[in-house]
């Protein structure tokens, strides 16, 4: 998992305010696409992506100011990564196509757990449900 975390950290470090702004305008379409993800091995993935999209949206619009740019950038990177058809494991490879996507999302959630948990609490969301804790 350390390699995935390092990969996500590098990717997040490349998310500029311009990239964040462009992503903000694409979020409605991407949120609709999240509902089309069929990943039975990763039933948590859609909800986690929706959560990260809300983080990006609230950060970019200034609706939630208590999240550091690095956390919002990591959330943005995870969203962007999962929507690339050609990534570490291309999405057209059946059965394993979402393993890398889920790993990147999970790494981002873990890296900024305190910030995201605080955000979830402020939004009256169940953090344990987002992180799939029993």
C-alpha positions as CSV (number, residue, x, y, z in Angstrom):
1,X,0.0,0.0,0.0
2,X,3.0,2.3,0.5
3,X,3.7,2.4,-3.2
4,X,0.1,3.3,-4.0
5,X,0.1,6.0,-1.3
6,X,3.4,7.5,-2.8
7,X,1.8,7.3,-6.3
8,X,-1.3,9.2,-5.0
9,X,0.8,11.7,-3.2
10,X,2.8,12.4,-6.4
11,X,-0.3,12.7,-8.4
12,X,-2.0,15.1,-5.9
13,X,1.1,17.3,-5.9
14,X,0.5,17.9,-9.6
15,X,-3.1,19.1,-9.1
16,X,-3.0,22.8,-9.8
17,X,-5.7,25.3,-9.0
18,X,-6.5,25.3,-12.7
19,X,-6.9,21.6,-12.7
20,X,-9.1,21.8,-9.6
21,X,-11.2,24.5,-11.3
22,X,-11.6,22.4,-14.5
23,X,-12.6,19.4,-12.4
24,X,-15.2,21.4,-10.6
25,X,-17.0,22.1,-13.9
26,X,-16.9,18.4,-14.8
27,X,-18.1,17.1,-11.4
28,X,-21.9,17.0,-12.3
29,X,-21.1,14.7,-15.3
30,X,-18.6,12.7,-13.3
31,X,-21.0,12.2,-10.4
32,X,-23.5,10.8,-12.9
33,X,-20.8,8.5,-14.2
34,X,-20.1,7.2,-10.7
35,X,-23.5,5.6,-10.6
36,X,-22.6,3.6,-13.7
37,X,-19.5,1.9,-12.1
38,X,-20.1,-1.8,-11.7
39,X,-17.5,-3.1,-9.4
40,X,-19.0,-5.9,-7.2
41,X,-15.7,-6.5,-5.5
42,X,-15.6,-2.9,-4.5
43,X,-19.1,-1.9,-3.5
44,X,-17.7,1.0,-1.5
45,X,-16.0,2.7,-4.4
46,X,-19.0,4.7,-5.7
47,X,-19.8,6.1,-2.3
48,X,-16.2,7.0,-1.7
49,X,-15.9,8.7,-5.0
50,X,-19.1,10.7,-4.3
51,X,-17.6,11.7,-1.0
52,X,-14.4,12.9,-2.6
53,X,-16.3,14.8,-5.2
54,X,-18.2,16.6,-2.5
55,X,-14.9,17.4,-0.8
56,X,-13.6,18.9,-4.0
57,X,-16.8,20.8,-4.7
58,X,-17.1,22.3,-1.2
59,X,-13.4,23.2,-1.2
60,X,-13.4,24.8,-4.6
61,X,-16.6,26.7,-4.0
62,X,-15.5,27.9,-0.5
63,X,-18.4,26.1,1.2
64,X,-16.0,24.3,3.5
65,X,-12.8,26.1,4.5
66,X,-11.3,23.7,7.0
67,X,-9.7,21.3,4.6
68,X,-6.1,21.9,3.4
69,X,-5.4,22.3,-0.3
70,X,-3.3,19.1,-0.2
71,X,-6.3,17.0,0.9
72,X,-8.6,18.6,-1.7
73,X,-5.9,18.0,-4.4
74,X,-5.6,14.4,-3.4
75,X,-9.3,14.0,-3.6
76,X,-9.2,15.6,-7.1
77,X,-6.4,13.3,-8.1
78,X,-8.3,10.2,-7.0
79,X,-11.4,11.3,-9.0
80,X,-9.3,12.1,-12.1
81,X,-7.4,8.8,-11.8
82,X,-10.5,6.7,-11.6
83,X,-11.9,8.2,-14.8
84,X,-8.9,7.4,-16.9
85,X,-9.6,4.3,-19.0
86,X,-5.9,3.5,-19.3
87,X,-4.3,3.5,-15.9
88,X,-2.3,1.0,-13.9
89,X,-5.0,-1.7,-14.6
90,X,-7.0,-0.6,-17.6
91,X,-10.8,-0.4,-16.9
92,X,-11.7,-2.7,-19.8
93,X,-10.0,-5.7,-18.1
94,X,-12.8,-7.7,-16.5
95,X,-12.7,-8.7,-12.8
96,X,-9.7,-6.7,-11.8
97,X,-10.2,-3.4,-13.5
98,X,-11.2,-1.4,-10.4
99,X,-8.5,-2.8,-8.1
100,X,-6.1,0.0,-8.8
101,X,-8.9,2.7,-8.7
102,X,-10.1,1.4,-5.3
103,X,-6.5,1.3,-4.0
104,X,-5.9,4.9,-5.0
105,X,-9.1,6.1,-3.5
106,X,-8.4,4.2,-0.3
107,X,-4.9,5.6,-0.1
108,X,-6.2,9.1,-0.4
109,X,-8.8,8.5,2.3
110,X,-6.2,7.1,4.6
111,X,-3.6,9.8,3.9
112,X,-6.0,12.6,4.9
113,X,-8.2,10.6,7.2
114,X,-8.3,13.3,10.0
115,X,-9.3,16.1,7.5
116,X,-11.9,13.9,5.7
117,X,-13.3,12.7,9.0
118,X,-13.7,16.2,10.2
119,X,-15.4,17.2,6.9
120,X,-17.7,14.2,7.1
121,X,-18.7,15.1,10.6
122,X,-19.4,18.8,9.6
123,X,-21.6,17.5,6.7
124,X,-23.4,15.0,9.1
125,X,-22.1,12.1,7.1
126,X,-21.2,8.7,8.6
127,X,-17.4,8.5,8.3
128,X,-17.4,4.8,9.2
129,X,-19.8,4.1,6.3
130,X,-17.6,6.1,3.9
131,X,-14.5,4.2,5.0
132,X,-16.3,0.8,5.2
133,X,-15.6,0.2,8.8
134,X,-18.0,-2.2,10.6
